[in-house]
Amino acid sequence: MALDSKVIYMAKRFVGEPKNSDFQVKEERLGELKNGEILVEAEWITVDPYVRTYMDNYPPGTRMIGGQVARVLQSKHKDFKTGDQVVGYLGWSTRTIINIDETKGDRNFTWGDVTKVRHPDLPLSYNLGVLGMPGQTAYFGFLEICKPKAGETLVITAAAGAVGSLVGQIAKVKGCKVIGFAGSDSKVNWLKNTLKFDYAFNYKTKNILNALKEAAPEGVDMYFDNLQLCSNENMTLWWCY
């Protein structure tokens, strides 16, 4: 039985804060499943910072990109059954037909590998956060690249973001002193009071050099920075001394 899907497209490039007029919602009829395909329905969809940057690479009329946790409604693939929950970069759509074999090894942000949820006992949204791309970036960037040791001092910019906040929590578990910079007083309070960062500062109101002199008089061992390098690349860099 053919079903409809609501799909959100970029109607025009974003200038300033996104507006309703920047998007277009279309209702599209999906075809019948072919062998090797599955039909999924979105349960969670990401709205990540990288989306705006990457959408600048595409013309107006392109479907919005992003990750999804979805539930299998129908399946004609031997490895997936109705009711399975999957994760993949399926974009902003309510329902999607996926040819599983065609996604293997495809690393663009439209598809990419579609995999089953590995921890169904945890909240599904975690698969787009701490168990997804932000969590993997934090885990491998900090533990594998920075190789922290107890007693070392870490500075994090964008510390209240999806990646930075996880890096800080991992660092506290590892016994590090954690200093975070964020862009508002409410974020600073959250870092200090909820995540228990040793120090947190609003970089818009606090001189950064003075903040570092106060929080790290003996110097900094690691600097974890999330930044946009240019208009068509969004990357995370790690400085580890």
JOURRA-V637172 format. One record per residue. N is the residue number from 1. RES is the residue in one letter. PHI is phi in radians with two decimals (999 if undefined). Layout:
BEGIN
n=N res=RES phi=PHI
n=N res=RES phi=PHI
END
This chain:
BEGIN
n=1 res=M phi=999
n=2 res=A phi=-1.28
n=3 res=L phi=-2.17
n=4 res=D phi=-1.74
n=5 res=S phi=-2.34
n=6 res=K phi=-1.60
n=7 res=V phi=-2.16
n=8 res=I phi=-1.77
n=9 res=Y phi=-1.98
n=10 res=M phi=-1.42
n=11 res=A phi=-1.36
n=12 res=K phi=-2.73
n=13 res=R phi=-1.13
n=14 res=F phi=-1.36
n=15 res=V phi=-2.26
n=16 res=G phi=1.22
n=17 res=E phi=-1.16
n=18 res=P phi=-1.03
n=19 res=K phi=-2.10
n=20 res=N phi=-0.98
n=21 res=S phi=-1.24
n=22 res=D phi=-1.36
n=23 res=F phi=-2.09
n=24 res=Q phi=-2.36
n=25 res=V phi=-1.78
n=26 res=K phi=-2.10
n=27 res=E phi=-1.80
n=28 res=E phi=-2.12
n=29 res=R phi=-1.48
n=30 res=L phi=-1.58
n=31 res=G phi=-1.43
n=32 res=E phi=-1.33
n=33 res=L phi=-1.17
n=34 res=K phi=-1.85
n=35 res=N phi=-1.01
n=36 res=G phi=1.55
n=37 res=E phi=-1.91
n=38 res=I phi=-2.30
n=39 res=L phi=-1.92
n=40 res=V phi=-2.16
n=41 res=E phi=-2.12
n=42 res=A phi=-1.14
n=43 res=E phi=-2.01
n=44 res=W phi=-2.44
n=45 res=I phi=-2.30
n=46 res=T phi=-1.49
n=47 res=V phi=-2.17
n=48 res=D phi=-1.69
n=49 res=P phi=-1.00
n=50 res=Y phi=-1.16
n=51 res=V phi=-1.03
n=52 res=R phi=-1.06
n=53 res=T phi=-1.10
n=54 res=Y phi=-1.24
n=55 res=M phi=-1.14
n=56 res=D phi=-1.11
n=57 res=N phi=-1.45
n=58 res=Y phi=-1.99
n=59 res=P phi=-1.35
n=60 res=P phi=-0.93
n=61 res=G phi=1.74
n=62 res=T phi=-1.49
n=63 res=R phi=-1.10
n=64 res=M phi=-1.10
n=65 res=I phi=-1.57
n=66 res=G phi=2.71
n=67 res=G phi=-1.48
n=68 res=Q phi=-2.46
n=69 res=V phi=-1.85
n=70 res=A phi=-2.36
n=71 res=R phi=-1.93
n=72 res=V phi=-1.29
n=73 res=L phi=-1.59
n=74 res=Q phi=-2.50
n=75 res=S phi=-2.52
n=76 res=K phi=-2.22
n=77 res=H phi=-2.21
n=78 res=K phi=-1.13
n=79 res=D phi=-1.62
n=80 res=F phi=-2.25
n=81 res=K phi=-2.24
n=82 res=T phi=-0.99
n=83 res=G phi=1.73
n=84 res=D phi=-1.07
n=85 res=Q phi=-1.94
n=86 res=V phi=-2.24
n=87 res=V phi=-2.20
n=88 res=G phi=-3.07
n=89 res=Y phi=-1.52
n=90 res=L phi=-1.78
n=91 res=G phi=1.39
n=92 res=W phi=-1.61
n=93 res=S phi=-2.52
n=94 res=T phi=-1.38
n=95 res=R phi=-2.41
n=96 res=T phi=-2.54
n=97 res=I phi=-1.71
n=98 res=I phi=-2.17
n=99 res=N phi=-1.58
n=100 res=I phi=-0.99
n=101 res=D phi=-1.15
n=102 res=E phi=-1.31
n=103 res=T phi=-1.49
n=104 res=K phi=-1.09
n=105 res=G phi=1.36
n=106 res=D phi=-1.48
n=107 res=R phi=-1.79
n=108 res=N phi=-1.33
n=109 res=F phi=-1.49
n=110 res=T phi=-1.51
n=111 res=W phi=-2.13
n=112 res=G phi=1.32
n=113 res=D phi=-1.06
n=114 res=V phi=-1.83
n=115 res=T phi=-2.20
n=116 res=K phi=-1.28
n=117 res=V phi=-1.07
n=118 res=R phi=-1.54
n=119 res=H phi=-2.27
n=120 res=P phi=-1.14
n=121 res=D phi=-1.39
n=122 res=L phi=-1.76
n=123 res=P phi=-0.93
n=124 res=L phi=-1.04
n=125 res=S phi=-1.07
n=126 res=Y phi=-1.04
n=127 res=N phi=-1.21
n=128 res=L phi=-1.86
n=129 res=G phi=-2.17
n=130 res=V phi=-1.12
n=131 res=L phi=-1.68
n=132 res=G phi=-1.91
n=133 res=M phi=-1.01
n=134 res=P phi=-1.06
n=135 res=G phi=-1.15
n=136 res=Q phi=-1.16
n=137 res=T phi=-1.08
n=138 res=A phi=-1.12
n=139 res=Y phi=-1.11
n=140 res=F phi=-1.31
n=141 res=G phi=-1.09
n=142 res=F phi=-1.46
n=143 res=L phi=-1.31
n=144 res=E phi=-1.51
n=145 res=I phi=-1.63
n=146 res=C phi=-1.34
n=147 res=K phi=0.85
n=148 res=P phi=-1.20
n=149 res=K phi=-2.20
n=150 res=A phi=-0.98
n=151 res=G phi=1.63
n=152 res=E phi=-1.36
n=153 res=T phi=-1.89
n=154 res=L phi=-2.06
n=155 res=V phi=-1.97
n=156 res=I phi=-2.18
n=157 res=T phi=-1.68
n=158 res=A phi=0.90
n=159 res=A phi=-1.22
n=160 res=A phi=-1.65
n=161 res=G phi=-1.40
n=162 res=A phi=-1.06
n=163 res=V phi=-1.45
n=164 res=G phi=-1.02
n=165 res=S phi=-1.17
n=166 res=L phi=-1.26
n=167 res=V phi=-1.00
n=168 res=G phi=-1.08
n=169 res=Q phi=-1.19
n=170 res=I phi=-1.10
n=171 res=A phi=-1.09
n=172 res=K phi=-1.14
n=173 res=V phi=-1.07
n=174 res=K phi=-1.43
n=175 res=G phi=1.47
n=176 res=C phi=-1.61
n=177 res=K phi=-1.44
n=178 res=V phi=-2.06
n=179 res=I phi=-2.09
n=180 res=G phi=-2.04
n=181 res=F phi=-2.05
n=182 res=A phi=-2.46
n=183 res=G phi=-1.79
n=184 res=S phi=-2.70
n=185 res=D phi=-1.14
n=186 res=S phi=-1.14
n=187 res=K phi=-1.17
n=188 res=V phi=-1.06
n=189 res=N phi=-1.08
n=190 res=W phi=-1.11
n=191 res=L phi=-1.08
n=192 res=K phi=-1.37
n=193 res=N phi=-1.54
n=194 res=T phi=-1.71
n=195 res=L phi=-1.54
n=196 res=K phi=1.10
n=197 res=F phi=-1.07
n=198 res=D phi=-1.20
n=199 res=Y phi=-2.49
n=200 res=A phi=-2.60
n=201 res=F phi=-2.38
n=202 res=N phi=-1.53
n=203 res=Y phi=-1.19
n=204 res=K phi=-1.43
n=205 res=T phi=-2.12
n=206 res=K phi=-2.04
n=207 res=N phi=-1.09
n=208 res=I phi=-1.11
n=209 res=L phi=-1.08
n=210 res=N phi=-1.14
n=211 res=A phi=-1.10
n=212 res=L phi=-1.20
n=213 res=K phi=-1.10
n=214 res=E phi=-1.26
n=215 res=A phi=-1.56
n=216 res=A phi=-2.38
n=217 res=P phi=-1.08
n=218 res=E phi=-1.70
n=219 res=G phi=1.88
n=220 res=V phi=-2.08
n=221 res=D phi=-1.63
n=222 res=M phi=-2.46
n=223 res=Y phi=-2.28
n=224 res=F phi=-1.91
n=225 res=D phi=-2.23
n=226 res=N phi=-1.77
n=227 res=L phi=-2.60
n=228 res=Q phi=-1.64
n=229 res=L phi=-1.39
n=230 res=C phi=-2.76
n=231 res=S phi=-1.15
n=232 res=N phi=-2.08
n=233 res=E phi=-2.42
n=234 res=N phi=-2.18
n=235 res=M phi=-2.31
n=236 res=T phi=-1.95
n=237 res=L phi=-2.05
n=238 res=W phi=-2.24
n=239 res=W phi=-1.88
n=240 res=C phi=-2.20
n=241 res=Y phi=-1.81
END
